[in-house]
Amino acid sequence: MTTIKLAIIEDDLLIQESLNDFFDAQPGVDCLQIASSVEDFLDVIGSTEIVPDIILLDINLLGMSGIDGIPLILKNMPHIDIIMLTTFEDNDNIYKALCAGACSYLSKTTPLKKILEAVEIVANGGSYMSPSIARKIVNRFAPKSNQADTLTPRQKEIVTGIVDGKSYKMIASDLFVSLDTVRSHIKNIYKTLEINSKAELIKKSYDNEL
């Protein structure tokens, strides 16, 4: 069995120790290096002949972020596999990390045995995502329904008025309703579409999502 050469870039000392102790006890894994920042990792790795196969990489680090460090790591070691291990589970960080070159994305709530499983899967050419991360990715690429279908006819009329550049007062006049009624409809429109501003509403219309 080939030993997996692992590096960990993590600035939380408790997590460093936990991961190091766990992987040191695994017969198929050799934890080569633990660094608190991408900069420290690159400084040390540049002076050694043995490089890791896989890196467990945090996002919120001392110095540059893990995501910003991915291109630098891959520039020096293009064949390395990077697994993000982070507290961040928002769409923006997930997509930025994967687009930058990470092959897997794990939440720090992932049990140690599952992290080991992820490392082994990646070492065998696969990819691994925490279930919550995988769901976000699936949702990101799932066919999107036209959100206009969730609006009432009156709400659609108000959206049209807003996109046409009309003020709330003008829309109220056109529809023969009170200004408070228009504002109430707009509040419900924002809630239904999960947005917070007129700019987002207009963008959805221009992107043919309404």
Residue pairs with C-beta under 8 A, 6 or more apart in sequence:
1 28
2 123
3 28
3 29
3 30
4 28
4 29
4 30
4 53
4 54
4 119
4 120
4 123
5 30
5 32
5 50
5 51
5 52
5 53
5 54
6 23
6 29
6 30
6 31
6 32
6 52
6 53
6 54
6 55
6 56
6 119
7 31
7 32
7 33
7 34
7 35
7 41
7 45
7 52
7 54
7 55
7 56
8 16
8 19
8 20
8 23
8 31
8 33
8 34
8 35
8 55
8 56
9 34
9 35
9 36
9 37
9 38
9 41
9 55
9 56
9 57
9 58
9 61
9 66
9 69
10 16
10 19
10 34
10 36
10 56
10 58
10 61
10 85
11 36
11 37
11 58
11 60
11 61
11 62
12 58
15 108
16 34
16 36
18 112
19 31
19 34
19 56
19 112
19 115
20 31
20 34
22 112
22 115
22 116
23 29
23 31
23 116
24 31
26 116
28 120
29 116
29 119
32 50
32 51
32 52
33 41
33 44
33 45
33 52
35 41
35 44
36 61
36 62
37 61
37 62
37 63
37 64
38 57
38 61
38 63
38 64
38 66
38 68
38 69
38 72
38 73
39 63
39 64
41 55
41 69
41 73
42 72
42 73
42 76
45 51
45 52
45 76
45 77
46 76
51 77
51 80
52 77
52 80
53 80
53 81
53 123
54 80
54 81
54 82
54 83
54 119
54 122
54 123
55 73
55 80
55 81
55 82
55 83
56 83
56 85
56 115
56 119
57 66
57 69
57 70
57 73
57 82
57 83
57 84
57 85
57 102
58 66
58 84
58 85
58 86
59 65
59 66
59 67
59 84
59 86
59 87
59 88
59 93
59 97
60 66
60 86
60 87
60 88
61 69
66 84
66 86
66 97
67 93
67 96
67 97
67 100
70 82
70 97
70 100
70 101
70 102
71 100
71 101
73 80
73 82
74 80
74 82
74 101
81 103
81 104
81 122
81 123
82 101
82 102
82 103
82 104
83 102
83 103
83 104
83 105
83 106
83 118
83 119
83 122
83 128
84 97
84 102
84 104
84 105
84 106
85 106
85 108
85 110
85 115
86 93
86 105
86 106
86 107
86 108
87 107
87 108
88 94
89 107
89 130
89 132
89 133
89 136
91 136
91 140
94 105
94 133
94 136
94 137
95 140
97 105
98 105
98 137
103 122
103 127
104 118
104 121
104 122
104 127
104 128
104 129
105 129
105 130
105 133
106 114
106 115
106 118
106 128
106 129
106 130
106 133
107 130
107 132
107 133
109 130
110 118
110 130
117 128
118 128
121 127
121 128
122 128
129 137
144 209
146 209
146 210
147 192
147 193
147 204
147 209
147 210
148 156
148 159
148 209
148 210
150 192
150 193
151 159
151 189
151 192
151 193
151 210
154 175
154 185
155 185
155 188
155 189
155 192
157 175
158 171
158 175
158 182
158 185
158 186
158 189
159 189
159 201
159 205
159 210
161 170
161 171
161 174
161 175
162 171
162 186
162 198
162 201
162 202
163 201
163 202
163 205
166 174
168 179
168 182
168 183
168 186
169 179
171 182
172 178
172 179
172 181
172 182
175 182
189 201
190 196
190 197
190 201
193 200
193 201
193 204
193 210
195 201
195 204
201 210
204 210
